[in-house]
Amino acid sequence: MAKPTRLPELSEQDAGSEIKAIYGEIKACCRVPMVALIYRHLATHDGVLEWSWRVLAPAMRSGALSAAAREATAAPLSIALPPLTPSEAEALGLSAMDIAAIGYIATAYNTANPHNIIAVRVLMGLLASDQARGSAGGEQGKRVAPATFPALPTVVQLEDMPPALAERVKLLRVSGDDGSRGIVPTLYRHLAHWPDYMSASADALAPLFQNGEIETAAVEIGTAANGAALSLGAELREFDTAEGRPSGAAREELLATLGAFADTIPEMITVGRLLMDALPRN
């Protein structure tokens, strides 16, 4: 079987000034220390991130997208991981600082991913039409000032993880086929700095993937996000202009990739909340 291709992405450090400015405002609007993989991927296509941001910026800057994200993910989870006890944490080599760092990373993703699922669904809804439906010159609102948060560690690439951990991570998805389109969730790549913890977490999560409980929770989140994005997308349609908007085969390819994210992000919202809830409390 051919090895799946990893989704291309443009890192923050490699981005040019215009892309870096968009990345910075996305982080400021979402109040997070990193820019999500979906945006890093969109930036690898000429003009597509710029088009996406032109569509999303009004709702991001006004706070409407944040409000929709909170509402769509407000329902409590009906599943849980076994709590990580202090003795188990010690056996995994986790100090109090390690646990705090893991908690910070999980919180960052638990803040970003609700925004990401709404944004992805809005873009998918607009791209469902093969023609731009907006007109140039709409009011996008006032730019949001940069926010400063402690930086996250660099991501660990799949090929740089211990082989056993890499195999565990690749299995952490609802679908066992290649429908992920090369998406390796960045949360796992950040937590791989603590390989024993990430391995133990993967072992705890695997049964919930296999028995369908994560899928059930993700479907509920996805359904709520779809409703919120439908309403928000109708308001943002005027910003869906032709400049940078993919068409033809590029549009179909982007729709397929966004669809893979639309499936994966609700899973990661569920996983992030499970991991955060299981951490020891001081």
C-alpha positions in Angstrom: 0.0 0.0 0.0 1.3 3.4 -0.9 2.3 5.7 2.0 -0.2 8.5 2.4 1.1 11.9 1.5 1.2 14.4 4.4 -0.9 17.5 3.9 1.3 20.4 2.8 1.4 23.4 5.1 3.2 26.7 5.4 4.6 27.3 8.8 4.4 30.6 10.6 8.2 31.0 10.5 8.3 30.4 6.7 5.4 32.6 5.8 5.8 35.9 4.0 4.7 39.2 5.5 1.1 39.2 4.1 0.4 35.6 5.2 2.1 36.2 8.5 -0.2 39.2 9.2 -3.2 37.0 8.5 -1.9 34.3 10.7 -1.3 36.9 13.5 -4.9 38.2 13.3 -6.4 34.8 13.2 -4.5 34.0 16.5 -5.6 37.3 18.0 -9.3 36.8 17.1 -9.4 33.3 18.4 -7.2 34.1 21.4 -4.8 31.3 20.9 -1.0 31.0 20.6 -0.9 29.1 17.3 -2.5 29.1 13.8 -4.4 26.0 12.9 -3.3 23.5 10.3 -6.3 24.3 8.1 -5.0 27.8 7.6 -1.4 26.7 7.2 -2.6 24.4 4.4 -4.8 27.0 2.7 -1.7 29.3 2.6 0.1 26.8 0.3 -2.4 27.6 -2.5 -2.0 31.0 -4.2 -4.6 33.5 -3.0 -6.8 31.0 -1.2 -5.9 31.9 2.4 -6.4 35.6 1.4 -9.8 34.8 0.0 -10.7 32.7 3.0 -9.7 35.5 5.4 -11.6 38.1 3.4 -14.7 35.9 3.9 -14.1 35.1 7.6 -12.6 38.3 8.9 -15.9 40.2 9.5 -17.2 37.5 11.8 -13.8 36.9 13.4 -13.3 40.6 14.1 -16.8 41.2 15.5 -16.7 38.1 17.8 -19.7 36.6 16.0 -17.7 33.5 15.0 -16.3 33.0 18.5 -19.9 33.2 19.9 -21.1 30.6 17.4 -18.1 28.4 18.3 -18.9 28.5 22.0 -22.6 27.8 21.4 -21.9 24.9 19.0 -19.6 23.1 21.5 -21.3 24.0 24.8 -22.9 20.6 25.4 -21.1 18.5 28.0 -19.5 15.2 26.8 -21.1 12.0 27.9 -17.8 10.1 27.9 -14.6 10.4 29.8 -11.1 9.0 30.1 -9.9 7.5 33.4 -8.3 10.3 35.4 -4.5 10.4 35.3 -3.5 9.9 38.9 -0.5 11.6 40.4 1.3 8.2 40.7 0.5 7.4 37.0 1.8 10.8 36.0 5.0 10.2 38.0 5.4 6.8 36.3 5.2 8.6 32.9 7.9 11.0 33.9 5.6 14.0 34.2 6.5 16.8 36.5 4.1 19.5 37.7 5.6 21.7 34.9 5.0 19.0 32.3 1.4 18.6 33.3 0.9 22.4 33.2 2.5 22.5 29.7 0.3 19.7 28.5 -2.7 21.5 30.0 -1.8 24.7 28.2 -1.5 22.9 24.9 -4.8 21.1 25.3 -6.5 24.4 26.3 -5.1 26.1 23.2 -6.6 23.5 20.9 -9.8 23.3 22.9 -10.1 27.1 22.2 -9.0 27.0 18.6 -10.9 23.9 17.3 -14.4 25.2 17.9 -13.5 28.3 15.8 -11.9 26.0 13.2 -15.0 23.8 12.6 -17.2 26.9 12.2 -14.7 28.5 9.8 -14.4 25.3 7.7 -18.1 24.8 7.5 -18.6 28.4 6.4 -16.1 28.1 3.7 -17.6 24.8 2.5 -21.0 26.3 2.4 -19.8 29.2 0.2 -17.8 27.0 -2.1 -20.9 24.8 -2.6 -21.7 27.4 -5.3 -19.2 27.3 -8.2 -19.4 31.0 -8.6 -18.6 33.9 -6.2 -21.8 35.4 -4.9 -20.5 38.6 -3.3 -19.4 42.0 -4.5 -16.1 43.8 -3.7 -15.9 46.5 -1.1 -17.8 45.1 1.9 -16.9 46.4 5.4 -14.7 43.9 7.2 -14.6 45.6 10.5 -11.7 46.9 12.5 -8.5 44.8 12.7 -7.8 43.1 16.0 -4.6 44.0 17.8 -2.0 41.2 18.1 -2.3 39.1 21.3 0.7 37.7 23.1 0.6 34.2 24.6 3.4 31.9 25.6 4.6 30.1 22.5 3.9 26.4 22.0 6.8 24.0 21.4 7.6 23.1 17.8 5.6 20.3 16.4 7.0 16.8 16.2 6.7 15.4 12.7 5.3 11.9 12.4 8.5 10.5 11.0 10.4 11.9 14.0 8.2 10.2 16.6 9.2 6.9 18.1 7.9 4.3 15.5 5.4 2.7 18.0 4.0 6.1 18.9 3.7 7.1 15.2 1.7 4.0 14.6 -0.6 4.7 17.5 -1.2 8.2 16.4 -2.1 7.1 12.8 -4.8 4.9 14.3 -6.5 7.6 16.3 -9.3 8.5 13.9 -12.9 7.4 13.4 -12.3 6.2 9.8 -9.7 3.6 9.2 -9.3 4.4 5.5 -7.3 7.3 3.9 -10.1 9.7 4.1 -8.0 11.9 6.3 -6.3 13.2 3.2 -2.9 13.3 5.0 -4.2 15.2 8.1 -2.1 14.4 11.1 -3.7 16.5 13.9 -1.2 19.0 15.3 -2.4 18.4 18.9 -0.8 14.9 18.7 2.3 16.3 17.1 2.7 18.8 20.0 2.0 16.3 22.7 4.6 13.9 21.2 7.2 16.0 23.1 6.0 13.7 26.0 6.1 10.4 24.1 5.3 8.2 27.1 2.3 10.4 28.0 1.1 10.5 24.3 1.4 6.7 24.0 -0.6 6.1 27.2 -3.2 8.6 26.0 -3.4 6.9 22.6 -4.0 3.6 24.4 -6.8 5.1 26.5 -8.4 6.8 23.5 -8.2 3.9 21.1 -11.2 1.9 22.6 -13.4 5.0 22.4 -12.6 5.3 18.8 -13.2 1.6 18.2 -16.5 1.4 20.0 -17.9 4.5 18.3 -18.2 6.7 21.3 -15.9 9.4 20.0 -17.7 9.3 16.6 -21.1 9.8 18.4 -19.8 12.8 20.3 -18.1 14.2 17.2 -21.3 13.9 15.1 -23.2 15.9 17.7 -20.6 18.6 17.7 -20.5 18.6 13.9 -24.3 18.9 13.6 -24.4 21.9 15.9 -21.5 23.5 14.0 -23.2 23.0 10.7 -26.3 24.9 11.9 -24.2 27.7 13.3 -22.1 27.9 10.1 -25.2 28.0 7.9 -26.5 31.0 9.6 -23.2 32.8 9.7 -22.4 31.9 6.1 -25.5 33.7 4.9 -24.3 36.9 6.5 -20.8 36.5 5.1 -21.9 35.7 1.5 -21.3 39.3 0.4 -17.5 38.9 1.1 -17.3 35.8 -1.2 -15.7 37.5 -4.1 -13.8 36.0 -7.1 -10.3 37.2 -6.2 -8.3 34.2 -5.0 -11.4 32.0 -4.9 -10.5 28.5 -6.3 -12.5 27.3 -9.3 -12.8 24.1 -11.4 -10.6 21.2 -10.2 -8.9 23.4 -7.6 -12.3 24.1 -6.0 -13.3 20.4 -6.0 -9.9 19.5 -4.4 -10.3 22.2 -1.7 -13.9 21.1 -1.0 -12.6 17.5 -0.5 -9.9 18.7 1.9 -12.2 20.9 3.8 -14.6 17.9 4.1 -11.8 15.9 5.7 -11.2 18.7 8.2 -14.9 18.9 8.9 -14.8 15.3 9.9 -11.6 15.5 11.8 -12.0 18.7 13.8 -15.1 17.5 15.8 -13.1 14.4 16.7 -10.3 16.6 17.9 -12.6 18.8 19.9 -13.8 15.6 21.7 -10.2 14.3 22.1 -8.9 17.6 23.4 -11.6 17.9 26.0 -11.1 14.3 27.1 -7.4 14.7 27.6 -7.8 18.0 29.5 -10.5 16.6 31.8 -8.2 13.6 32.6 -5.2 15.6 33.7 -4.4 15.8 37.4 -5.7 18.8 39.2 -3.5 20.7 41.7 
